[in-house]
Amino acid sequence: MSVKRVLIFDSGVGGLSVYEQIIKINPSIKCNYLFDNAYFPYGELARETLVNRTIQLLSDFMQQYPADLVVIACNSASTIALNELRLHFSIPIVGVVPAIKPATQVTCNNVIGLLATPGTIEREYTSRLIEQFASDKTVLRIGSTRLVQLAEDKLIAKPVSKEDLKAILKPWLAGGDIIPDTLVLGCTHFPLLKQEIAECFDKPIKLVDSGKAIATRVKQLLADDNSGEALPKEEHRAFYTQRFSEDQVLIKLTKSFAGYGLVALNYYSLKAN
């Protein structure tokens, strides 16, 4: 039986949180991880630019590295480009959405905090999710691009500033009657900061993300028993689209990726370039 090939795509390192769950549930698949740091962050791109760039890059990459399924491990790309991607490609395309529904099942005080990028916070798609699954809950929202950068910094061994985190989360740390007991980590970067976020709160806080649900969906769509023996680490590779200005950044990032089982980190250039 041939090994199933999965491409995990993000603008940065956030998709590692999704990759980790996918490999846990599907250990015998082969993964490539592609992150488009040349256009990072996607949340600040115009819609047309994001759609065109994503289609062009994935089309080009999969000519050289074919896949049976693609995971768009980026909330901005998922909410903006997913329909166009599914029309363009014949293989299954799995997107990510904020885990609003799972959060409603674990909250005790019926107050949920949605932590995402400003773009995700403001999109009508997010409001529809809240209306559909959490209309009887109080859903508070904080949009932060700084959190994305803190996650990126962590992967190159920069210390995560507790002061920065507390400043971002301040509306939910100040006390009062309406304080969430459950946070939806609505950007794939944010689970990389789970421990640091939890430590900002005086009381235990439930942190919910979509990684496990995505991994389960991948298993279903591959329609295969991927619970067999795990592939050697060298089978999983990662690629970036813009060279780093400092060698030390690449060295530290390579070490972090290796910690997730992605031992090769290579530069990938569009053929058109």
C-alpha positions as CSV (number, residue, x, y, z in Angstrom):
1,M,0.0,0.0,0.0
2,S,1.5,3.4,-1.0
3,V,2.2,6.0,1.7
4,K,-0.3,8.9,1.7
5,R,1.3,12.3,1.2
6,V,0.0,15.4,3.0
7,L,1.1,19.0,2.4
8,I,0.7,21.4,5.3
9,F,0.8,25.0,4.3
10,D,1.0,28.3,6.3
11,S,2.5,31.7,6.0
12,G,4.7,31.0,9.0
13,V,5.5,28.5,11.7
14,G,2.0,28.4,13.2
15,G,1.0,25.3,11.2
16,L,3.4,23.3,13.3
17,S,0.7,23.1,15.9
18,V,-1.5,21.4,13.3
19,Y,1.2,19.2,11.9
20,E,1.9,17.9,15.4
21,Q,-1.7,16.7,15.8
22,I,-1.9,15.3,12.2
23,I,1.2,13.1,12.7
24,K,-0.1,12.0,16.1
25,I,-3.3,10.6,14.6
26,N,-1.8,9.7,11.2
27,P,1.7,8.5,12.0
28,S,2.3,6.5,8.8
29,I,1.7,9.4,6.3
30,K,4.4,11.5,4.7
31,C,4.3,15.2,5.4
32,N,5.8,18.2,3.7
33,Y,5.4,21.5,5.5
34,L,5.6,24.7,3.3
35,F,5.6,28.1,4.9
36,D,5.5,31.3,2.8
37,N,7.6,33.6,4.9
38,A,8.2,35.8,1.7
39,Y,4.6,37.0,2.1
40,F,4.2,36.7,5.9
41,P,1.9,37.6,7.5
42,Y,-1.1,36.6,5.3
43,G,-3.5,38.5,7.5
44,E,-2.3,41.8,6.1
45,L,-2.5,40.8,2.4
46,A,-5.2,42.1,0.1
47,R,-7.7,39.4,-0.8
48,E,-6.7,39.1,-4.5
49,T,-3.0,39.0,-3.6
50,L,-3.6,36.2,-1.0
51,V,-5.7,34.1,-3.4
52,N,-3.4,34.4,-6.3
53,R,-0.2,33.9,-4.3
54,T,-1.6,30.8,-2.6
55,I,-2.8,29.2,-5.8
56,Q,0.4,30.0,-7.7
57,L,2.7,28.7,-4.9
58,L,0.8,25.5,-4.2
59,S,0.5,24.7,-7.9
60,D,4.2,25.2,-8.4
61,F,5.2,23.3,-5.3
62,M,3.1,20.2,-5.9
63,Q,4.5,19.8,-9.4
64,Q,7.7,18.9,-7.7
65,Y,6.3,17.4,-4.5
66,P,2.9,15.8,-5.2
67,A,0.3,15.5,-2.4
68,D,-2.8,13.5,-1.8
69,L,-4.3,16.1,0.4
70,V,-3.5,19.7,1.4
71,V,-4.1,21.3,4.8
72,I,-4.3,25.1,4.8
73,A,-3.0,25.7,8.3
74,C,-3.6,29.4,8.2
75,N,-6.9,31.0,9.3
76,S,-6.5,34.0,6.9
77,A,-5.9,31.8,3.9
78,S,-8.7,29.4,5.0
79,T,-11.4,32.0,5.4
80,I,-10.4,34.0,2.2
81,A,-9.0,31.5,-0.3
82,L,-10.4,28.1,0.5
83,N,-13.3,28.0,-2.0
84,E,-11.0,29.1,-4.9
85,L,-8.4,26.5,-3.8
86,R,-11.0,23.7,-3.9
87,L,-12.1,24.8,-7.3
88,H,-8.5,24.9,-8.6
89,F,-7.2,21.6,-7.2
90,S,-8.7,18.1,-7.6
91,I,-7.4,16.8,-4.3
92,P,-9.0,17.4,-0.9
93,I,-8.2,20.8,0.7
94,V,-8.7,21.1,4.5
95,G,-9.0,24.5,6.0
96,V,-8.9,25.7,9.6
97,V,-11.6,27.7,11.4
98,P,-11.7,29.0,15.0
99,A,-12.8,26.3,17.4
100,I,-15.9,28.1,18.6
101,K,-18.1,25.0,18.7
102,P,-15.7,22.9,20.9
103,A,-15.3,25.8,23.2
104,T,-19.1,25.9,23.9
105,Q,-18.9,22.3,25.0
106,V,-16.3,22.9,27.7
107,T,-17.0,26.4,29.1
108,C,-18.5,26.4,32.6
109,N,-19.4,30.1,33.0
110,N,-20.6,30.5,29.4
111,V,-18.0,33.2,28.7
112,I,-15.6,32.4,25.9
113,G,-12.6,34.5,24.7
114,L,-11.7,34.4,21.0
115,L,-8.0,35.2,20.5
116,A,-7.1,35.6,16.9
117,T,-5.6,37.9,14.4
118,P,-7.4,41.2,13.7
119,G,-8.5,40.0,10.3
120,T,-10.0,36.8,11.7
121,I,-11.7,38.7,14.5
122,E,-13.4,41.2,12.1
123,R,-14.4,38.7,9.3
124,E,-18.1,38.1,8.8
125,Y,-17.3,34.4,8.6
126,T,-16.2,34.5,12.3
127,S,-19.4,36.3,13.3
128,R,-21.4,33.6,11.5
129,L,-19.6,30.9,13.4
130,I,-20.4,32.6,16.7
131,E,-24.0,33.0,15.8
132,Q,-24.3,29.4,14.7
133,F,-22.6,27.7,17.6
134,A,-22.4,30.2,20.5
135,S,-25.5,32.4,20.3
136,D,-26.3,31.6,23.9
137,K,-22.8,32.4,25.1
138,T,-20.9,35.5,25.7
139,V,-18.0,35.6,23.2
140,L,-15.3,38.3,23.8
141,R,-12.8,39.0,21.2
142,I,-9.2,40.1,21.1
143,G,-7.3,40.5,17.8
144,S,-3.5,40.5,17.9
145,T,-0.8,40.4,15.3
146,R,1.9,40.8,18.0
147,L,1.0,37.3,19.3
148,V,1.8,35.9,15.9
149,Q,5.3,37.5,16.0
150,L,5.9,36.2,19.5
151,A,5.2,32.6,18.3
152,E,7.6,33.2,15.4
153,D,10.2,34.5,17.8
154,K,9.8,31.5,20.1
155,L,10.7,29.2,17.3
156,I,14.1,31.0,16.9
157,A,14.8,30.8,20.6
158,K,13.9,34.3,21.5
159,P,12.4,34.7,25.0
160,V,8.6,35.3,25.1
161,S,7.8,38.5,26.8
162,K,5.4,37.9,29.7
163,E,4.7,41.7,29.8
164,D,3.7,41.7,26.1
165,L,1.4,38.7,26.6
166,K,-0.3,40.3,29.6
167,A,-0.7,43.6,27.8
168,I,-2.5,41.8,25.0
169,L,-4.7,39.8,27.4
170,K,-5.3,42.7,29.8
171,P,-9.0,43.0,29.1
172,W,-9.4,39.4,30.4
173,L,-7.0,39.7,33.3
174,A,-8.3,42.7,35.0
175,G,-11.0,40.9,37.1
176,G,-14.7,41.7,37.0
177,D,-17.9,39.7,36.3
178,I,-17.3,38.9,32.6
179,I,-14.0,37.0,32.4
180,P,-13.7,34.0,30.1
181,D,-13.0,30.6,31.5
182,T,-12.2,29.2,28.0
183,L,-10.1,30.7,25.3
184,V,-10.3,29.8,21.6
185,L,-6.9,30.0,20.0
186,G,-8.1,31.2,16.7
187,C,-4.7,31.3,14.9
188,T,-2.5,28.3,14.4
189,H,0.4,30.2,15.8
190,F,-1.2,30.6,19.2
191,P,-1.1,27.0,20.4
192,L,2.7,27.3,20.2
193,L,2.3,29.7,23.1
194,K,-0.2,27.7,25.2
195,Q,1.9,27.4,28.3
196,E,2.9,31.1,28.2
197,I,-0.8,32.2,27.7
198,A,-2.0,29.9,30.5
199,E,0.6,31.3,32.9
200,C,-0.8,34.8,32.5
201,F,-4.1,33.9,34.3
202,D,-4.4,33.6,38.0
203,K,-7.0,30.8,37.7
204,P,-6.9,27.7,35.4
205,I,-8.1,28.6,31.9
206,K,-9.2,26.1,29.2
207,L,-7.4,26.6,25.9
208,V,-9.1,25.2,22.8
209,D,-7.8,25.0,19.2
210,S,-8.7,23.2,16.0
211,G,-5.6,21.0,15.7
212,K,-7.2,17.7,16.7
213,A,-10.3,18.2,14.6
214,I,-8.2,18.9,11.6
215,A,-6.1,15.8,12.2
216,T,-9.3,13.7,12.5
217,R,-10.6,15.2,9.3
218,V,-7.4,14.4,7.4
219,K,-7.7,10.7,8.5
220,Q,-11.3,10.6,7.3
221,L,-10.5,12.1,3.9
222,L,-7.5,9.9,3.3
223,A,-9.9,6.9,3.7
224,D,-7.0,4.8,4.9
225,D,-5.8,3.2,8.1
226,N,-2.8,5.5,8.8
227,S,-2.3,4.2,12.3
228,G,0.5,1.9,11.3
229,E,4.2,2.2,12.0
230,A,5.5,5.8,12.1
231,L,7.7,6.8,9.2
232,P,11.3,7.8,9.9
233,K,11.8,11.5,10.7
234,E,13.8,12.1,7.6
235,E,10.6,11.4,5.5
236,H,9.1,14.7,6.8
237,R,10.5,17.9,5.3
238,A,9.9,21.6,5.6
239,F,10.4,24.4,3.1
240,Y,10.5,28.2,3.3
241,T,10.1,30.8,0.5
242,Q,12.4,33.6,1.5
243,R,16.0,33.2,2.6
244,F,16.8,34.4,6.1
245,S,19.1,37.4,6.5
246,E,21.0,35.8,9.4
247,D,22.4,32.3,9.4
248,Q,21.7,32.0,13.1
249,V,18.0,32.4,12.5
250,L,18.0,29.5,10.1
251,I,20.1,27.4,12.4
252,K,17.7,28.0,15.4
253,L,14.6,27.5,13.3
254,T,16.0,24.2,11.9
255,K,16.6,23.0,15.4
256,S,13.0,23.9,16.4
257,F,11.5,22.2,13.3
258,A,13.7,19.1,14.1
259,G,12.0,19.0,17.5
260,Y,8.7,18.5,15.7
261,G,10.2,15.7,13.6
262,L,10.9,17.8,10.5
263,V,14.6,17.3,10.2
264,A,15.1,19.0,6.8
265,L,14.4,22.7,6.3
266,N,15.0,23.8,2.7
267,Y,14.6,27.0,0.7
268,Y,12.0,26.7,-2.0
269,S,11.8,29.2,-4.9
270,L,8.9,29.5,-7.4
271,K,10.0,28.4,-10.9
272,A,8.5,31.6,-12.2
273,N,11.0,33.5,-10.0
